[in-house]
Amino acid sequence: MDSGTEIGRRRARLAPWAALLAVAALAACGTDPAGTAAVAPSTQTSAAERTPPAPQPSPSGGEAGGRAATPSGSPDEAALPAPGEPIPRDPAKLARALETTTRRLHGAVDDWTGGGTGGTGGGTAKGRPPRAVVLEALYQQRIYRFTARNPGVASRAFARLPARLAAEARDNTTAIRGLLALAHPVKDASKFRIEEPPAASALLGHFKKAERRFGVEWEVLASVMFAETKFGRVRSPSYVGAKGPMQFMPGTWKAYGMGGDIHDPGDAVMAAANYLHASGAPRDYRRALYAYNHSTAYVDAILLHARQMKRDPRNYYAYYNWQVFVITTKGERRISGP
């Protein structure tokens, strides 16, 4: 998801409450041993639910303008996008904004991780993300939320991009659009408890440790946590009782949690790898992820975001800095970040 927290309601037996994408809270893990479908704060609603309304214009002039492109890969403070930076609606300007933002975001990630100029995320992030990474990632996320809701403009913009970035843009847009289509607006976003996520480097360590033990690719595990809780930003349980950064139902946790703490990121990631492995991963990721959340849109989104992290590890750090959005009956609200 992109999403942030798109609040959802699952059909019949799965009834959910939050779809975080576009990505935060998305689905609870699997089906518990008693046979009750495990659900999480997620996009677990039927595809018949209406797509949320388009973003409202920002106070700084709406989503019609756009930031100026600059040649620098690592932006200085004066060149950083504001949290409400306008998003261009013209395809040519939108393409330039996305290309500029992605280049500058990758440069800022390289500075943060020590990956070097033109690198591919070979370093390891230390400390909290720099302001440049946070603001460029937020603008990138907002662009993709816009393209997900405006397919005509998106397709014309993507046709102007270099092939590699165009493929990335289509993957991100498709993932977010699918999850948004499952979302159902809620009246009140105040129920969500938001906290700073664990450090990106610590989470990466948990993902890779779980991969070594269960063979489930770290990018898939990262994509699941990204979709479920935006890497642990959303701390509220779902109304059906799904808990923790990977959103487990108590019965499922009892079967696959290996005696750990459902709220501990390392324990939760290991349990998710355990559950996905038991459900068919890595042999059949689609089957395993569908067991985690009975939604093909969810499965597609997880695999699309995971593919982007495999293509360029800097995308992990970009997704780590995407924020939590909530779709309410009065419009979209961002409830985390600057």
C-alpha positions as CSV (number, residue, x, y, z in Angstrom):
1,M,0.0,0.0,0.0
2,D,0.9,3.1,-0.4
3,S,-0.8,4.1,1.8
4,G,-0.7,5.0,5.0
5,T,-3.6,3.7,6.8
6,E,-6.4,3.2,4.4
7,I,-9.1,1.9,6.6
8,G,-10.8,-1.1,5.3
9,R,-13.6,-3.5,5.9
10,R,-13.2,-7.1,4.7
11,R,-16.1,-9.1,3.2
12,A,-18.0,-11.7,5.1
13,R,-15.8,-13.6,7.5
14,L,-12.7,-11.4,7.4
15,A,-14.1,-7.9,8.3
16,P,-11.0,-5.6,8.8
17,W,-10.5,-2.0,9.7
18,A,-7.4,-0.5,8.4
19,A,-5.6,-0.6,5.1
20,L,-2.2,1.0,5.6
21,L,-0.4,1.4,2.5
22,A,0.3,3.5,0.4
23,V,0.6,1.3,2.2
24,A,0.2,1.3,6.5
25,A,-1.9,-1.4,8.3
26,L,-3.1,-4.0,5.9
27,A,-4.0,-7.5,7.1
28,A,-3.6,-9.8,10.0
29,C,-1.6,-12.9,9.5
30,G,-3.4,-15.8,8.1
31,T,-6.1,-17.9,9.6
32,D,-5.8,-18.9,13.3
33,P,-5.8,-22.6,14.3
34,A,-9.4,-22.4,15.4
35,G,-10.4,-21.6,11.8
36,T,-11.2,-17.9,12.3
37,A,-9.6,-15.8,9.6
38,A,-6.9,-13.6,11.1
39,V,-7.2,-10.0,10.0
40,A,-5.3,-6.8,10.6
41,P,-5.8,-3.1,10.3
42,S,-5.7,-3.3,6.6
43,T,-7.2,-3.0,3.2
44,Q,-9.2,-6.1,3.7
45,T,-12.3,-4.9,1.9
46,S,-13.9,-6.1,-1.2
47,A,-13.0,-4.6,-4.5
48,A,-16.5,-3.2,-4.7
49,E,-15.7,-0.6,-2.0
50,R,-15.4,2.8,-3.5
51,T,-12.0,4.4,-4.2
52,P,-11.2,7.2,-1.8
53,P,-11.5,10.8,-3.0
54,A,-8.5,12.5,-4.7
55,P,-6.2,14.5,-2.4
56,Q,-7.3,18.0,-1.7
57,P,-5.2,20.9,-2.9
58,S,-2.5,22.0,-0.5
59,P,-2.5,25.4,1.2
60,S,0.5,26.4,-0.8
61,G,-1.3,26.4,-4.1
62,G,-2.9,23.0,-4.8
63,E,-1.6,20.0,-6.6
64,A,-1.1,21.9,-9.9
65,G,2.3,23.3,-9.6
66,G,5.4,21.4,-8.7
67,R,9.0,21.9,-7.5
68,A,11.7,23.0,-9.8
69,A,14.1,20.4,-11.0
70,T,17.7,20.7,-9.9
71,P,20.9,18.9,-11.0
72,S,21.9,17.9,-7.5
73,G,21.6,14.4,-6.3
74,S,21.8,15.4,-2.6
75,P,19.5,18.3,-2.0
76,D,20.4,21.1,0.3
77,E,17.9,22.4,2.8
78,A,16.7,25.3,0.6
79,A,15.8,22.9,-2.2
80,L,13.9,20.4,-0.2
81,P,10.1,19.9,-1.0
82,A,7.7,21.2,1.7
83,P,5.5,18.6,3.3
84,G,2.6,20.0,1.2
85,E,4.5,20.7,-1.9
86,P,2.2,21.0,-4.9
87,I,2.0,18.0,-7.3
88,P,2.0,18.8,-11.0
89,R,-1.1,17.7,-13.0
90,D,0.6,18.2,-16.3
91,P,2.1,14.9,-17.5
92,A,5.4,16.5,-18.6
93,K,5.8,18.4,-15.4
94,L,4.8,15.4,-13.3
95,A,7.4,13.2,-15.1
96,R,10.1,15.8,-14.3
97,A,9.0,16.0,-10.7
98,L,9.1,12.3,-10.2
99,E,12.4,11.9,-12.0
100,T,14.0,14.7,-10.0
101,T,12.5,13.6,-6.7
102,T,13.6,9.9,-7.2
103,R,17.2,11.0,-8.2
104,R,17.5,13.3,-5.2
105,L,16.0,10.8,-2.8
106,H,18.5,8.1,-3.9
107,G,21.3,10.6,-3.5
108,A,20.1,11.5,0.0
109,V,19.8,7.8,0.9
110,D,23.4,7.2,-0.4
111,D,24.6,10.0,1.9
112,W,22.7,8.4,4.8
113,T,23.9,4.9,4.2
114,G,27.4,5.6,3.0
115,G,26.4,4.0,-0.3
116,G,28.3,6.5,-2.3
117,T,27.4,8.7,-5.3
118,G,25.5,6.7,-7.9
119,G,25.4,3.7,-5.6
120,T,22.7,1.2,-5.1
121,G,22.2,1.3,-1.3
122,G,25.3,-0.8,-0.6
123,G,25.8,0.9,2.8
124,T,23.9,0.7,6.1
125,A,21.8,3.5,7.5
126,K,23.0,4.9,10.8
127,G,20.7,6.8,13.1
128,R,17.5,8.4,12.2
129,P,16.8,9.4,8.6
130,P,18.1,12.9,7.6
131,R,15.5,15.5,6.8
132,A,16.4,15.3,3.1
133,V,15.4,11.7,3.0
134,V,12.2,12.2,5.0
135,L,11.0,15.1,2.8
136,E,12.0,13.7,-0.6
137,A,10.4,10.3,0.3
138,L,7.2,12.0,1.4
139,Y,7.0,13.9,-1.9
140,Q,7.6,10.7,-3.8
141,Q,4.9,9.0,-1.9
142,R,2.4,11.8,-2.5
143,I,3.2,11.7,-6.2
144,Y,2.5,8.0,-6.4
145,R,-0.8,8.4,-4.4
146,F,-1.7,11.0,-7.1
147,T,-0.8,8.7,-10.0
148,A,-2.7,5.9,-8.4
149,R,-5.9,8.0,-8.5
150,N,-5.2,9.6,-11.9
151,P,-4.3,6.8,-14.4
152,G,-4.7,8.9,-17.5
153,V,-2.2,11.6,-16.4
154,A,0.0,8.8,-14.9
155,S,0.3,6.8,-18.2
156,R,1.2,9.9,-20.1
157,A,3.8,11.0,-17.5
158,F,5.4,7.5,-17.3
159,A,5.8,7.4,-21.1
160,R,8.2,10.3,-20.7
161,L,10.4,8.6,-18.1
162,P,13.6,6.5,-18.6
163,A,12.7,2.8,-18.9
164,R,13.9,1.8,-15.4
165,L,12.1,4.6,-13.6
166,A,9.0,4.0,-15.7
167,A,8.9,0.4,-14.6
168,E,9.3,1.4,-11.0
169,A,6.6,4.0,-11.3
170,R,4.2,1.5,-12.8
171,D,4.9,-1.0,-10.0
172,N,4.4,1.5,-7.3
173,T,1.3,3.0,-8.8
174,T,-0.3,-0.4,-9.5
175,A,0.4,-1.5,-5.9
176,I,-1.1,1.6,-4.4
177,R,-4.1,1.7,-6.8
178,G,-5.0,-1.9,-6.0
179,L,-4.9,-1.3,-2.3
180,L,-6.8,2.0,-2.5
181,A,-9.6,0.1,-4.4
182,L,-10.0,-2.0,-1.3
183,A,-10.2,0.9,1.1
184,H,-13.3,2.2,2.9
185,P,-13.3,5.6,4.5
186,V,-13.7,6.0,8.2
187,K,-15.2,8.8,10.2
188,D,-12.4,9.3,12.7
189,A,-8.7,8.9,12.3
190,S,-7.9,9.8,16.0
191,K,-8.2,6.2,17.1
192,F,-4.8,5.4,15.5
193,R,-1.8,5.5,17.8
194,I,1.4,6.5,15.9
195,E,5.0,6.2,17.0
196,E,8.4,6.5,15.5
197,P,9.4,3.2,13.9
198,P,12.4,1.2,14.9
199,A,15.6,2.2,13.2
200,A,15.8,1.1,9.6
201,S,19.1,-0.7,10.1
202,A,17.6,-2.7,13.1
203,L,14.6,-3.7,11.0
204,L,16.8,-4.7,8.1
205,G,18.8,-6.9,10.5
206,H,15.5,-8.6,11.6
207,F,14.4,-9.2,8.0
208,K,17.7,-10.8,7.0
209,K,17.9,-12.9,10.1
210,A,14.5,-14.3,9.4
211,E,15.4,-14.9,5.8
212,R,18.4,-17.0,6.9
213,R,16.3,-19.1,9.1
214,F,13.2,-19.7,7.0
215,G,14.3,-18.9,3.5
216,V,11.7,-16.1,3.0
217,E,13.3,-13.2,1.2
218,W,13.9,-10.2,3.3
219,E,12.3,-7.9,0.8
220,V,9.0,-9.8,1.0
221,L,9.1,-9.6,4.8
222,A,9.9,-5.9,4.6
223,S,7.1,-5.3,2.2
224,V,4.6,-7.1,4.6
225,M,5.6,-4.8,7.5
226,F,5.5,-1.8,5.2
227,A,1.9,-2.7,4.2
228,E,0.7,-3.7,7.7
229,T,2.0,-0.9,9.9
230,K,4.3,1.3,7.9
231,F,7.3,-0.4,9.5
232,G,5.8,-0.2,13.0
233,R,4.5,3.4,12.9
234,V,0.9,2.3,13.6
235,R,0.8,0.8,17.1
236,S,-3.0,0.4,17.5
237,P,-4.5,-3.1,17.4
238,S,-7.3,-3.7,14.9
239,Y,-10.8,-3.8,16.3
240,V,-10.8,-7.6,15.8
241,G,-7.6,-7.9,17.9
242,A,-4.7,-8.2,15.4
243,K,-1.6,-6.9,17.1
244,G,2.0,-5.9,16.6
245,P,4.1,-4.6,13.7
246,M,3.2,-7.6,11.5
247,Q,-0.5,-7.7,12.7
248,F,-1.1,-11.2,14.1
249,M,-4.3,-12.5,15.6
250,P,-3.7,-14.1,19.0
251,G,-4.5,-17.7,17.8
252,T,-2.1,-17.4,14.8
253,W,0.5,-15.9,17.1
254,K,0.2,-18.8,19.5
255,A,0.8,-21.3,16.7
256,Y,3.6,-19.4,14.9
257,G,5.1,-16.9,17.4
258,M,7.6,-19.4,18.8
259,G,7.1,-18.0,22.3
260,G,8.1,-14.4,21.4
261,D,6.5,-11.1,22.1
262,I,3.9,-10.1,19.5
263,H,4.9,-6.4,19.9
264,D,8.6,-7.0,19.5
265,P,9.7,-6.3,15.9
266,G,12.3,-9.0,15.8
267,D,9.9,-11.6,17.2
268,A,7.1,-10.5,14.9
269,V,9.3,-10.7,11.7
270,M,10.5,-14.1,12.7
271,A,6.9,-15.3,13.3
272,A,5.8,-13.9,9.9
273,A,8.6,-15.7,8.2
274,N,7.6,-18.9,10.0
275,Y,4.0,-18.5,9.0
276,L,4.8,-17.7,5.4
277,H,7.2,-20.6,5.1
278,A,4.5,-22.9,6.5
279,S,2.1,-21.5,4.0
280,G,4.3,-22.2,1.0
281,A,7.1,-19.6,0.8
282,P,9.6,-19.3,-0.8
283,R,8.3,-22.0,-3.3
284,D,5.0,-20.2,-3.8
285,Y,4.9,-16.6,-2.5
286,R,1.5,-15.9,-4.0
287,R,-0.1,-18.8,-2.1
288,A,1.7,-17.9,1.1
289,L,0.8,-14.2,1.0
290,Y,-2.8,-15.0,0.2
291,A,-2.9,-17.1,3.3
292,Y,-1.6,-14.0,5.2
293,N,-4.3,-11.8,3.7
294,H,-7.0,-13.2,1.5
295,S,-6.8,-10.5,-1.1
296,T,-5.2,-10.7,-4.5
297,A,-4.6,-6.9,-4.5
298,Y,-2.7,-7.3,-1.2
299,V,-0.6,-10.2,-2.7
300,D,0.2,-8.1,-5.8
301,A,1.2,-5.1,-3.8
302,I,3.5,-7.0,-1.6
303,L,5.3,-8.6,-4.5
304,L,5.5,-5.4,-6.5
305,H,7.1,-3.5,-3.6
306,A,9.4,-6.4,-2.9
307,R,10.5,-6.4,-6.5
308,Q,11.5,-2.7,-6.3
309,M,13.6,-3.4,-3.2
310,K,15.3,-6.2,-5.0
311,R,16.0,-4.0,-8.0
312,D,17.5,-1.2,-5.8
313,P,17.9,-1.6,-2.0
314,R,17.6,2.2,-1.7
315,N,13.9,1.7,-2.3
316,Y,13.8,0.0,1.1
317,Y,15.0,3.2,2.7
318,A,12.5,5.2,0.6
319,Y,9.6,3.0,1.7
320,Y,10.8,3.2,5.3
321,N,10.2,6.9,5.1
322,W,6.7,6.8,3.5
323,Q,4.2,8.0,6.0
324,V,0.8,7.0,7.3
325,F,-2.3,8.3,5.5
326,V,-5.9,7.7,6.6
327,I,-8.9,7.9,4.3
328,T,-11.7,9.6,6.2
329,T,-15.3,10.5,5.1
330,K,-14.0,14.1,5.0
331,G,-11.0,13.4,2.8
332,E,-7.4,12.1,3.2
333,R,-5.3,12.8,6.3
334,R,-1.7,12.2,6.9
335,I,-1.1,11.4,10.5
336,S,2.7,10.8,10.7
337,G,5.8,12.6,9.5
338,P,6.8,16.2,9.2
